[in-house]
Amino acid sequence: MSRPSFFYRNSLSIVLITLMIVFLTGQFFTGWKTENKELIENGQAALKISEYIHSGHFIQATFENWESEFLQMMIYVVLTISLRQKGSSESKSMTEKEEVDRDPAVHPKAPWPVKKGGIWLKLYQHSLSLAFAVLFLVSFTLHFYGSLTDFNDEQMMKNKPPVTALQYISESRFWFESFQNWQSEFLAVASLVLLSIWLREKGSPESKPVDMPHDETP
């Protein structure tokens, strides 16, 4: 039997990353036009593409969204360790131990931290949530930088003095940008957890089998 093609073996990540690039490109060009329209209306010079890519407007808009995604995934990964939702395909079993709960065993194909043991194994056991935490902190920092830069650009257009990072961290505008995204991410996850109790999608690992009772947890 021939080995599946590279695309077949990696099709999910390839399609998702491609979609991200397509939509990020769309965001970039529509954001560039939107920002230039506002600049021209305020008597300012329009930005070139090379200038817009490191502008506060683009950085803030991009990392404001990435930040909320990584926060959502980090907390969701951690919460699903111990919390349950009866009947949801997103929950672990209510009564039985699962494969992910067993202690790691050393074998020839085990990842190297498992073979190494000690602190490396301890870190590897939580590497998924740690990776999301780092990505969240990086995105949060870049969102803050972009938002501060964009705010100060607006201050300059209004002939007002720029603010420092320390002053801006207490601005409601920055936290409004964050909270509006954070709440929507947790709404989306809660919707998946709850809707998967009663609704089905045949063939999707995010769904229970079509004939499984509503109150049964996979």
C-alpha positions in Angstrom: 0.0 0.0 0.0 1.4 3.4 -1.0 2.1 6.0 1.6 -0.4 8.9 1.7 0.8 12.1 0.0 2.4 14.9 2.0 -0.7 17.1 1.5 -3.1 14.3 2.7 -1.0 13.8 5.8 -0.8 17.5 6.6 -4.0 18.8 4.8 -5.7 20.2 7.9 -2.8 22.4 9.0 -2.0 23.4 5.3 -5.6 24.5 4.7 -5.9 26.4 8.0 -2.6 28.2 7.6 -3.5 29.1 4.0 -6.9 30.5 5.1 -5.1 32.5 7.8 -2.7 34.0 5.2 -5.5 34.8 2.8 -7.6 36.6 5.5 -4.5 38.3 7.0 -3.7 39.6 3.5 -7.3 40.9 3.2 -7.0 42.5 6.6 -3.7 44.2 5.6 -5.0 45.8 2.4 -8.4 46.8 3.7 -6.7 48.2 6.9 -4.2 50.1 4.8 -7.0 51.7 2.7 -9.0 52.5 5.9 -6.1 54.1 7.6 -5.1 56.1 4.6 -8.6 57.4 4.2 -8.6 58.6 7.7 -5.2 60.2 7.4 -6.1 62.0 4.2 -9.4 63.3 5.8 -7.2 64.7 8.6 -4.8 66.4 6.2 -2.0 63.9 6.7 0.1 62.1 4.1 -1.0 58.6 3.1 1.1 55.7 4.2 3.0 53.5 1.7 2.6 49.7 2.0 6.1 49.4 3.5 5.1 52.0 6.2 1.8 50.5 7.0 3.1 47.0 7.8 4.9 48.4 10.9 2.3 51.0 11.8 0.4 50.9 15.1 -2.9 50.5 13.2 -1.8 47.2 11.6 0.1 45.8 14.6 -2.7 46.6 17.0 -5.4 45.1 14.9 -3.4 41.9 14.2 -2.1 41.1 17.7 -5.3 42.2 19.4 -6.9 39.1 17.7 -4.0 36.7 18.1 -3.7 37.6 21.8 -7.3 36.5 22.4 -7.0 33.3 20.5 -3.9 32.2 22.4 -5.5 33.1 25.7 -8.6 31.1 24.9 -6.6 28.0 23.8 -4.3 28.2 26.9 -7.1 28.4 29.4 -9.2 25.8 27.5 -6.3 23.3 27.5 -5.9 23.8 31.2 -9.6 23.7 32.2 -10.3 20.5 30.2 -7.8 18.6 32.4 -10.0 18.7 35.5 -13.4 20.1 34.5 -16.2 18.1 32.8 -19.4 18.8 30.8 -21.8 15.9 30.7 -22.7 14.8 27.2 -20.1 17.1 25.4 -17.7 15.8 22.9 -15.2 18.3 24.3 -15.2 16.8 27.7 -13.2 13.8 29.1 -15.2 10.9 30.5 -17.1 11.5 33.7 -16.0 8.3 35.3 -13.1 6.5 33.5 -9.4 7.3 33.3 -8.3 8.3 29.8 -5.2 7.7 27.8 -4.0 11.3 28.3 -4.1 10.8 32.1 -1.6 7.9 32.2 2.0 8.4 33.3 4.4 8.6 30.3 6.4 5.4 29.6 9.8 5.3 28.0 9.9 3.5 24.6 12.0 3.7 21.5 9.7 6.2 19.7 9.0 8.3 22.7 9.8 12.1 22.4 13.3 12.9 23.8 12.1 14.7 26.9 10.3 11.5 28.0 13.5 9.6 27.6 15.5 12.3 29.3 13.2 12.6 32.3 13.6 15.0 35.2 12.9 18.7 34.6 12.7 18.2 30.8 9.8 15.7 31.3 8.1 18.0 33.8 8.2 20.9 31.3 7.2 18.7 28.4 4.1 17.4 30.3 2.8 21.0 30.3 4.5 22.2 27.1 1.2 22.8 25.2 -0.2 25.2 27.8 3.2 26.8 28.3 3.6 27.4 24.5 0.1 29.1 24.4 1.0 31.2 27.4 4.2 32.4 25.8 2.4 33.2 22.5 -0.3 35.0 24.5 2.3 37.2 26.3 4.1 38.0 23.1 0.9 38.9 21.3 -0.4 40.9 24.3 2.9 42.9 24.3 2.7 43.6 20.6 -0.9 44.5 20.8 -0.1 47.0 23.6 2.8 48.4 21.5 0.6 48.8 18.4 -2.3 50.2 20.3 0.0 52.8 22.1 1.6 53.7 18.8 -1.8 54.1 17.0 -3.1 56.2 20.0 -0.1 58.5 19.9 -0.5 58.9 16.1 -4.0 60.1 16.7 -2.8 62.4 19.5 -0.4 64.0 17.0 -3.1 64.5 14.4 -5.1 66.3 17.1 -2.1 68.4 18.2 -2.1 66.8 21.6 1.0 65.4 23.4 1.8 61.7 23.2 1.3 59.5 26.3 3.8 57.1 27.8 3.4 53.4 28.1 2.8 53.7 31.8 0.0 56.2 31.2 -1.6 54.2 28.4 -1.8 50.9 30.3 -4.6 52.5 32.4 -6.4 53.8 29.4 -9.9 52.2 28.9 -9.3 52.1 25.2 -6.6 49.4 25.4 -8.6 47.2 27.8 -11.7 47.7 25.7 -9.8 46.3 22.7 -8.7 43.3 24.8 -12.0 42.5 26.6 -14.1 42.7 23.5 -12.0 39.9 21.9 -11.6 37.8 25.1 -15.3 37.5 25.8 -16.1 36.5 22.2 -13.4 33.7 22.3 -14.9 32.2 25.4 -18.4 32.5 24.0 -17.2 30.5 20.9 -15.6 27.8 23.0 -18.6 27.5 25.3 -20.9 27.3 22.3 -18.8 24.3 20.9 -18.8 22.6 24.3 -22.6 23.0 24.8 -23.8 22.5 21.2 -21.8 19.3 20.8 -24.1 17.8 23.5 -27.1 17.8 21.2 -25.9 18.5 17.7 -23.7 16.3 15.4 -21.4 16.6 12.5 -20.8 13.2 10.9 -17.1 12.5 10.4 -15.8 15.3 12.6 -13.6 14.5 15.7 -15.3 17.5 17.3 -18.6 15.7 17.3 -20.0 12.7 19.0 -21.1 9.7 16.9 -24.5 10.6 15.3 -26.3 7.8 17.2 -24.8 8.6 20.6 -27.4 9.6 23.3 -27.3 13.3 24.3 -26.5 12.6 27.9 -23.5 10.3 27.2 -20.0 11.7 27.3 -17.6 10.1 24.8 
